[in-house]
C-alpha cells in the first residue's frame, strides 16, 4: 500500500509543471529599464483588467484644484500605484500578478512641459523589481496632452493574472 502511495505522489510531483503552467516573463535584451520585454500568459489563466488609477490628494494644505495638492510625478505615481495595490489586494492579487502596465504621463509644468520619466521610474521601482516583489510587467509609458483633471500628471492602468 505504501509503495502505491509513494508511486502516486511521485507521479503527481513529476506532472506538476505540466499542470501548473506559469506566467513567463522575458527579459529585455538590454536591461536598462526594470520592465519585462514580453510576458506570456498560459491558456486557462484569468486576466484581470484594472481601470486607470489616478493620484489621491497628497497635500491637504494646498488648494484642492492645484497640481500642488497632488504633488509631483513621483508623488502622484506612488499614490496611483498604492491605489492599484489596494484594489488588487481586495481581489486576492498582488503587484506580483501584474503582467502589463500602461502609464500616461502629462508634461510637468515644473519641468518645462516635459514628462518626468525619472520621477515616475523612482515610484515604480518601489513596487516592481524589488527583492520582495521581483516580477516585472511589460510596460508602455507615454506622454499625453492631458488627463481628466488638469491637476493630474499620472494615470496608470494594469492587467493582472489570477494565479
Contact map, one row per residue, 1 for C-alpha under 8 A:
1111100000000000000000000000000000000000000000000000000000000000000000000000000000000000000000000000000000000000000000000000000000000000000000000000000000000000000
1111110000000000000000000000000000000000000000000000000000000000000000000000000000000000000000000000000000000000000000000000000000000000000000000000000000000000000
1111111000000000000000000000000000000000000000000000000000000000000000000000000000000000000000000000000000000000000000000000000000000000000000000000000000000000000
1111111100000000000000000000000000000000000000000000000000000000000000000000000000000000000000000000000000000000000000000000000000000000000000000000000000000000000
1111111110000000000000000000000000000000000000000000000000000000000000000000000000000000000000000000000000000000000000000000000000000000000000000000000000000000000
0111111111000000000000000000000000000000000000000000000000000000000000000000000000000000000000000000000000000000000000000000000000000000000000000000000000000000000
0011111111100000000000000000000000000000000000000000000000000000000000000000000000000000000000000000000000000000000000000000000000000000000000000000000000000000000
0001111111110000000000000000000000000000000000000000000000000000000000000000000000000000000000000000000000000000000000000000000000000000000000000000000000000000000
0000111111111000000000000000000000000000000000000000000000000000000000000000000000000000000000000000000000000000000000000000000000000000000000000000000000000000000
0000011111111100000000000000000000000000000000000000000000000000000000000000000000000000000000000000000000000000000000000000000000000000000000000000000000000000000
0000001111111110000000000000000000000000000000000000000000000000000000000000000000000000000000000000000000000000000000000000000000000000000000000000000000000000000
0000000111111111000000000000000000000000000000000000000000000000000000000000000000000000000000000000000000000000000000000000000000000000000000000000000000000000000
0000000011111111000000000000000000000000000000000000000000000000000000000000000000000000000000000000000000000000000000000000000000000000000000000000000000000000000
0000000001111111100000000000000000000000000000000000000000000000000000000000000000000000000000000000000000000000000000000000000000000000000000000000000000000000000
0000000000111111111000000000000000000000000000000000000000000000000000000000000000000000000000000000000000000000000000000000000000000000000000000000000000000000000
0000000000011111111100000000000000000000000000000000000000000000000000000000000000000000000000000000000000000000000000000000000000000000000000000000000000000000000
0000000000000111111110000000000000000000000000000000000000000000000000000000000000000000000000000000000000000000000000000000000000000000000000000000000000000000000
0000000000000011111110000000000000000000000000000000000000000000000000000000000000000000000000000000000000000000000000000000000000000000000000000000000000000000000
0000000000000011111110000000000000000000000000000000000000000000000000000000000000000000000000000000000000000000000000000000000000000000000000000000000000000000000
0000000000000001111111000000000000000000000000000000000000000000000000000000000000000000000000000000000000000000000000000000000000000000000000000000000000000000000
0000000000000000111111100000000000000000010000000000000000000000000000000000000000000000000000000000000000000000000000000000000000000000000000000000000000000000000
0000000000000000000111110000000000000000110000000000000000000000000000000000000000000000000000000000000000000000000000000000000000000000000000000000000000000000000
0000000000000000000011111000000000000011110000000000000000000000000000000000000000000000000000000000000000000000000000000000000000000000000000000000000000000000000
0000000000000000000001111100000000000011100000000000000000000000000000000000000000000000000000000000000000000000000000000000000000000000000000000000000000000000000
0000000000000000000000111110000000011111000000000000000000000000000000000000000000000000000000000000000000000000000000000000000000000011100000000000000000000000000
0000000000000000000000011111000000011110000000000000000000000000000000000000000000000000000000000000000000000000000000000000000000000000000000000000000000000000000
0000000000000000000000001111101000111100000000000000000000000000000000000000000000000000000000000000000000000000000000000000000000000000000000000000000000000000000
0000000000000000000000000111111000111100000000000000000000000000000000000000000000000000000000000000000000000000000000000000000000000000000000000000000000000000000
0000000000000000000000000011111000001000000000000000000000000000000000000000000000000000000000000000000000000000000000000000000000000000000000000000000000000000000
0000000000000000000000000001111110000000000000000000000000000000000000000000000000000000000000000000000000000000000000000000000000000000000000000000000000000000000
0000000000000000000000000011111111000000000000000000000000000000000000000000000000000000000000000000000000000000000000000000000000000000000000000000000000000000000
0000000000000000000000000000011111000000000000000000000000000000000000000000000000000000000000000000000000000000000000000000000000000000000000000000000000000000000
0000000000000000000000000000011111100000000000000000000000000000000000000000000000000000000000000000000000000000000000000000000000000000000000000000000000000000000
0000000000000000000000000000001111110000000000000000000000000000000000000000000000000000000000000000000000000000000000000000100110000001000000000000000000000000000
0000000000000000000000000011000011111000000000000000000000000000000000000000000000000000000000000000000000000000000000000000000000000001111000000000000000000000000
0000000000000000000000001111000001111110000000000000000000000000000000000000000000000000000000000000000000000000000000000000000000000001111000000000000000000000000
0000000000000000000000001111100000111110000000000000000000000000000000000000000000000000000000000000000000000000000000000000000000000000010000000000000000000000000
0000000000000000000000001111000000011111000000000000000000000000000000000000000000000000000000000000000000000000000000000000000000000000110000000000000000000000000
0000000000000000000000111100000000011111100000000000000000000000000000000000000000000000000000000011000000000000000000000000000000000000110000000000000000000000000
0000000000000000000000111000000000000111110000000000000000000000000000000000000000000000000000000000000000000000000000000000000000000000000000000000000000000000000
0000000000000000000001110000000000000011111010000000000000000000000000000000000000000000000000000000000000000000000000000000000000000000000000000000000000000000100
0000000000000000000011100000000000000001111110000000000000000000000000000000000000000000000000000000000000000000000000000000000000000000000000000000000000000000000
0000000000000000000000000000000000000000111110000000000000000000000000000000000000000000000000000000000000000000000000000000000000000000000000000000000000000000000
0000000000000000000000000000000000000000011111000000000000000000000000000000000000000000000000000000000000000000000000000000000000000000000000000000000000000000000
0000000000000000000000000000000000000000111111100000000000000000000000000000000000000000000000000000000000000000000000000000000000000000000000000000000000000000111
0000000000000000000000000000000000000000000111110000000000000000000000000000000000000000000000000000000000000000000000000000000000000000000000000000000000000000111
0000000000000000000000000000000000000000000011111000000000000000000000000000000000000000000000000000000000000000000000000000000000000000000000000000000000000011110
0000000000000000000000000000000000000000000001111100000000000000000000000000000000000000000000000000000000000000000000000000000000000000000000000000000000000011110
0000000000000000000000000000000000000000000000111110000000000000000000000000000000000000000000000000000000000000000000000000000000000000000000000000000000001111000
0000000000000000000000000000000000000000000000011111000000000000000000000000000000010000000000000000000000000000000000000000000000000000000000000000000000001111000
0000000000000000000000000000000000000000000000001111100000000000000000000000000000000000000000000000000000000000000000000000000000000000000000000000000000001100000
0000000000000000000000000000000000000000000000000111110000000000000000000000000000000000000000000000000000000000000000000000000000000000000000000000000000111100000
0000000000000000000000000000000000000000000000000011111000000000000000000000000110110000000000000000000000000000000000000000000000000000000000000000000000111000000
0000000000000000000000000000000000000000000000000001111100000000000000000001001100000000000000000000000000000000000000000000000000000000000000000000000101110000000
0000000000000000000000000000000000000000000000000000111110000000000001000001111100100000000000000000000000000000000000000000000000000000000000000000000101100000000
0000000000000000000000000000000000000000000000000000011111000000000001000001001100000000000000000000000000000000000000000000000000000000000000000000000000000000000
0000000000000000000000000000000000000000000000000000001111110001000011100000000000000000000000000000000000000000000000000000000000000000000000000000000000000000000
0000000000000000000000000000000000000000000000000000000111110000000011100011001000000000000000000000000000000000000000000000000000000000000000000000000000000000000
0000000000000000000000000000000000000000000000000000000011111100000111100000000000000000000000000000000000000000000000000000000000000000000000000000000000000000000
0000000000000000000000000000000000000000000000000000000011111111000010000000000000000000000000000000000000000000000000000000000000000000000000000000000000000000000
0000000000000000000000000000000000000000000000000000000000111110000010000000000000000000000000000000000000000000000000000000000000000000000000000000000000000000000
0000000000000000000000000000000000000000000000000000000000111111010110000000000000000000000000000000000000000000000000000000000000000000000000000000000000000000000
0000000000000000000000000000000000000000000000000000000000011111110110000000000000000000000000000000000000000000000000000000000000000000000000000000000000000000000
0000000000000000000000000000000000000000000000000000000010010111110010000000000000000000000000000000000000000000000000000000000000000000000000000000000000000000000
0000000000000000000000000000000000000000000000000000000000000011111010000000000000000000000000000000000000000000000000000000000000000000000000000000001000000000000
0000000000000000000000000000000000000000000000000000000000000111111111000000000000000000000000000000000000000000000000000000000000000000000000000000001000000000000
0000000000000000000000000000000000000000000000000000000000000000111111110000000000000000000000000000000000000000000000000000000000000000000000000000011100000000000
0000000000000000000000000000000000000000000000000000000000100110011111110000000000000000000000000000000000000000000000000000000000000000000000000000000000000000000
0000000000000000000000000000000000000000000000000000000011111111111111100000000000000000000000000000000000000000000000000000000000000000000000000000000000000000000
0000000000000000000000000000000000000000000000000000001111100000011111110011000000000000000000000000000000000000000000000000000000000000000000000000001100000000000
0000000000000000000000000000000000000000000000000000000011100000001111111111000000000000000000000000000000000000000000000000000000000000000000000000000000000000000
0000000000000000000000000000000000000000000000000000000000000000001101111111000000000000000000000000000000010000000000100000000000000000000000000000000010000000000
0000000000000000000000000000000000000000000000000000000000000000000000111111100000000000000000000000000000010000000100110000000000000000000000000000000011000000000
0000000000000000000000000000000000000000000000000000000000000000000000111111110000000000000000000000000000000000000000111110000000000000000000000000000000000000000
0000000000000000000000000000000000000000000000000000000001000000000001111111111000000000000000000000000000000000000000000010000000000000000000000000000000000000000
0000000000000000000000000000000000000000000000000000011101000000000001111111111100000000000000000000000000000000000000000000000000000000000000000000000111000000000
0000000000000000000000000000000000000000000000000000001000000000000000001111111110000000000000000000000000000000000000010011000000000000000000000000000001110000000
0000000000000000000000000000000000000000000000000000001000000000000000000111111111000000000000000000000000000000000000000011000000000000000000000000000000000000000
0000000000000000000000000000000000000000000000000000011101000000000000000011111111100000000000000000000000000000000000000000000000000000000000000000000000000000000
0000000000000000000000000000000000000000000000000000111100000000000000000001111111110000000000000000000000000000000000000000000000000000000000000000000001110000000
0000000000000000000000000000000000000000000000000000100000000000000000000000111111111000000000000000000000000000000000000001001000000000000000000000000000010000000
0000000000000000000000000000000000000000000000000000000000000000000000000000011111111100000000000000000000000000000000000000000000000000000000000000000000000000000
0000000000000000000000000000000000000000000000000000101000000000000000000000001111111110000000000000000000000000000000000000000000000000000000000000000000000000000
0000000000000000000000000000000000000000000000000100100000000000000000000000000111111111000000000000000000000000000000000000000000000000000000000000000000000000000
0000000000000000000000000000000000000000000000000000000000000000000000000000000011111111100001100000000000000000000000000000000000000000000000000000000000000000000
0000000000000000000000000000000000000000000000000000000000000000000000000000000001111111110000000000000000000000000000000000000000000000000000000000000000000000000
0000000000000000000000000000000000000000000000000000000000000000000000000000000000111111111000000000000000000000000000000000000000000000000000000000000000000000000
0000000000000000000000000000000000000000000000000000000000000000000000000000000000011111111111100000000000000000000000000000000000000000000000000000000000000000000
0000000000000000000000000000000000000000000000000000000000000000000000000000000000001111111111000000000000000000000000000000000000000000000000000000000000000000000
0000000000000000000000000000000000000000000000000000000000000000000000000000000000000111111110000000000000000000000000000000000000000000000000000000000000000000000
0000000000000000000000000000000000000000000000000000000000000000000000000000000000000011111110000000000000000000000000000000000000000000000000000000000000000000000
0000000000000000000000000000000000000000000000000000000000000000000000000000000000000001111111000000000000000000000000000000000000000000000000000000000000000000000
0000000000000000000000000000000000000000000000000000000000000000000000000000000000000001111111111000000000000000000000000000000000000000000000000000000000000001010
0000000000000000000000000000000000000000000000000000000000000000000000000000000000001001100111111100000000000000000000000000000000000000000000000000000000000000000
0000000000000000000000000000000000000000000000000000000000000000000000000000000000001001000011111100000000000000000000000000001100001000000000000000000000000000000
0000000000000000000000000000000000000000000000000000000000000000000000000000000000000000000011111100000000000000000000000000000100001111000000000000000000000000000
0000000000000000000000000000000000000000000000000000000000000000000000000000000000000000000011111110000000000000000000000000000000000010000000000000000000000001111
0000000000000000000000000000000000000000000000000000000000000000000000000000000000000000000001111111100000000000000000000000000000000001100000000000000000000111100
0000000000000000000000000000000000000010000000000000000000000000000000000000000000000000000000001111100000000000000000000000000000000001110000000000000000000111100
0000000000000000000000000000000000000010000000000000000000000000000000000000000000000000000000000111110000000000000000000000000000000000111000000000000000000111000
0000000000000000000000000000000000000000000000000000000000000000000000000000000000000000000000000111111000000000000000000000000000000000111100000000000000011110000
0000000000000000000000000000000000000000000000000000000000000000000000000000000000000000000000000001111100000000000000000000000000000000001110000000000000011100000
0000000000000000000000000000000000000000000000000000000000000000000000000000000000000000000000000000111110000000000000000000000000000000001111000000000001111000000
0000000000000000000000000000000000000000000000000000000000000000000000000000000000000000000000000000011111000000000000000000000000000000000011110000000001110000000
0000000000000000000000000000000000000000000000000000000000000000000000000000000000000000000000000000001111100000001100000000000000000000000011110000000011100000000
0000000000000000000000000000000000000000000000000000000000000000000000000000000000000000000000000000000111110000111000000000000000000000000000111110000111000000000
0000000000000000000000000000000000000000000000000000000000000000000000000000000000000000000000000000000011111011111100000000000000000000000000111000000010000000000
0000000000000000000000000000000000000000000000000000000000000000000000011000000000000000000000000000000001111111111100000000000000000000000000000000000010000000000
0000000000000000000000000000000000000000000000000000000000000000000000000000000000000000000000000000000000111111110000000000000000000000000000000000000000000000000
0000000000000000000000000000000000000000000000000000000000000000000000000000000000000000000000000000000000011111100000000000000000000000000000000000000000000000000
0000000000000000000000000000000000000000000000000000000000000000000000000000000000000000000000000000000000111111111100000000000000000000000000000000000000000000000
0000000000000000000000000000000000000000000000000000000000000000000000000000000000000000000000000000000000111111110000000000000000000000000000000000000000000000000
0000000000000000000000000000000000000000000000000000000000000000000000000000000000000000000000000000000001111111111000000000000000000000000000000000000000000000000
0000000000000000000000000000000000000000000000000000000000000000000000000000000000000000000000000000000001111011111100000000000000000000000000000000000000000000000
0000000000000000000000000000000000000000000000000000000000000000000000000000000000000000000000000000000011110010111110000000000000000000000000100000000000000000000
0000000000000000000000000000000000000000000000000000000000000000000000001000000000000000000000000000000010110010011111110000000000000000000000000000000000000000000
0000000000000000000000000000000000000000000000000000000000000000000000000000000000000000000000000000000000000000001111111000000000000000000000000000000000000000000
0000000000000000000000000000000000000000000000000000000000000000000000000000000000000000000000000000000000000000000111111100000000000000000000000000000000000000000
0000000000000000000000000000000000000000000000000000000000000000000000011100000000000000000000000000000000000000000111111110000000000000000000000000000000000000000
0000000000000000000000000000000000000000000000000000000000000000000000001100100000000000000000000000000000000000000111111111000000000000000000000000000000000000000
0000000000000000000000000000000000000000000000000000000000000000000000000100000000000000000000000000000000000000000011111111100000000000000000000000000000000000000
0000000000000000000000000000000000000000000000000000000000000000000000000100000000000000000000000000000000000000000001111111110000000000000000000000000000000000000
0000000000000000000000000000000000000000000000000000000000000000000000000110110000000000000000000000000000000000000000111111111000000000000000000000000000000000000
0000000000000000000000000000000000000000000000000000000000000000000000000000110010000000000000000000000000000000000000011111111100000000000000000000000000000000000
0000000000000000000000000000000001000000000000000000000000000000000000000000000000000000000000000000000000000000000000001111111111000000000000000000000000000000000
0000000000000000000000000000000000000000000000000000000000000000000000000000000000000000000000000000000000000000000000000111111101000000000000000000000000000000000
0000000000000000000000000000000000000000000000000000000000000000000000000000000010000000000000100000000000000000000000000011111111001000000000000000000000000000000
0000000000000000000000000000000001000000000000000000000000000000000000000000000000000000000000110000000000000000000000000001111111001111000000000000000000000000000
0000000000000000000000000000000001000000000000000000000000000000000000000000000000000000000000000000000000000000000000000000101111101111000000000000000000000000000
0000000000000000000000000000000000000000000000000000000000000000000000000000000000000000000000000000000000000000000000000000111111111100000000000000000000000000000
0000000000000000000000000000000000000000000000000000000000000000000000000000000000000000000000000000000000000000000000000000000011111100000000000000000000000000000
0000000000000000000000000000000000000000000000000000000000000000000000000000000000000000000000000000000000000000000000000000000001111100000000000000000000000000000
0000000000000000000000000000000000000000000000000000000000000000000000000000000000000000000000110000000000000000000000000000001111111110000000000000000000000000000
0000000000000000000000000000000000000000000000000000000000000000000000000000000000000000000000010000000000000000000000000000000111111111000000000000000000000000000
0000000000000000000000001000000000000000000000000000000000000000000000000000000000000000000000011000000000000000000000000000000110001111100000000000000000000000000
0000000000000000000000001000000001110000000000000000000000000000000000000000000000000000000000010110000000000000000000000000000110000111110000000000000000000000000
0000000000000000000000001000000000110110000000000000000000000000000000000000000000000000000000000111100000000000000000000000000000000011111000000000000000000000000
0000000000000000000000000000000000111110000000000000000000000000000000000000000000000000000000000011100000000000000000000000000000000001111100000000000000000000000
0000000000000000000000000000000000110000000000000000000000000000000000000000000000000000000000000001111000000000000000000000000000000000111110000000000000000000000
0000000000000000000000000000000000000000000000000000000000000000000000000000000000000000000000000000111000000000000000000000000000000000011111000000000000000000000
0000000000000000000000000000000000000000000000000000000000000000000000000000000000000000000000000000011110000000000000000000000000000000001111100000000000000000000
0000000000000000000000000000000000000000000000000000000000000000000000000000000000000000000000000000001110000000000000000000000000000000000111110000000000000000000
0000000000000000000000000000000000000000000000000000000000000000000000000000000000000000000000000000000111100000001000000000000000000000000011111000000000000000000
0000000000000000000000000000000000000000000000000000000000000000000000000000000000000000000000000000000111100000000000000000000000000000000001111110000000000000000
0000000000000000000000000000000000000000000000000000000000000000000000000000000000000000000000000000000001100000000000000000000000000000000000111110000000000000000
0000000000000000000000000000000000000000000000000000000000000000000000000000000000000000000000000000000001000000000000000000000000000000000000011111110110000000000
0000000000000000000000000000000000000000000000000000000000000000000000000000000000000000000000000000000001000000000000000000000000000000000000011111110111100000000
0000000000000000000000000000000000000000000000000000000000000000000000000000000000000000000000000000000000000000000000000000000000000000000000000111110100000000000
0000000000000000000000000000000000000000000000000000000000000000000000000000000000000000000000000000000000000000000000000000000000000000000000000111111100000000000
0000000000000000000000000000000000000000000000000000000000000000001000000000000000000000000000000000000000000000000000000000000000000000000000000111111110000000000
0000000000000000000000000000000000000000000000000000000000000000111001000000000000000000000000000000000000000000000000000000000000000000000000000000111110000000000
0000000000000000000000000000000000000000000000000000011000000000001001000001000000000000000000000000000001000000000000000000000000000000000000000111111111100000000
0000000000000000000000000000000000000000000000000000000000000000000000011001000000000000000000000000000011110000000000000000000000000000000000000110011111100000000
0000000000000000000000000000000000000000000000000000011000000000000000001001100100000000000000000000001111000000000000000000000000000000000000000010000111110000000
0000000000000000000000000000000000000000000000000001111000000000000000000000100100000000000000000000001110000000000000000000000000000000000000000010000111111000000
0000000000000000000000000000000000000000000000000001110000000000000000000000100110000000000000000000111100000000000000000000000000000000000000000000000001111100000
0000000000000000000000000000000000000000000000001111100000000000000000000000000000000000000000000000111000000000000000000000000000000000000000000000000000111110000
0000000000000000000000000000000000000000000000001111000000000000000000000000000000000000000000000111110000000000000000000000000000000000000000000000000000011111000
0000000000000000000000000000000000000000000000111100000000000000000000000000000000000000000000000111100000000000000000000000000000000000000000000000000000001111100
0000000000000000000000000000000000000000000000111100000000000000000000000000000000000000000010001111000000000000000000000000000000000000000000000000000000000111110
0000000000000000000000000000000000000000100011110000000000000000000000000000000000000000000000001110000000000000000000000000000000000000000000000000000000000011111
0000000000000000000000000000000000000000000011110000000000000000000000000000000000000000000010001000000000000000000000000000000000000000000000000000000000000001111
0000000000000000000000000000000000000000000011000000000000000000000000000000000000000000000000001000000000000000000000000000000000000000000000000000000000000000111
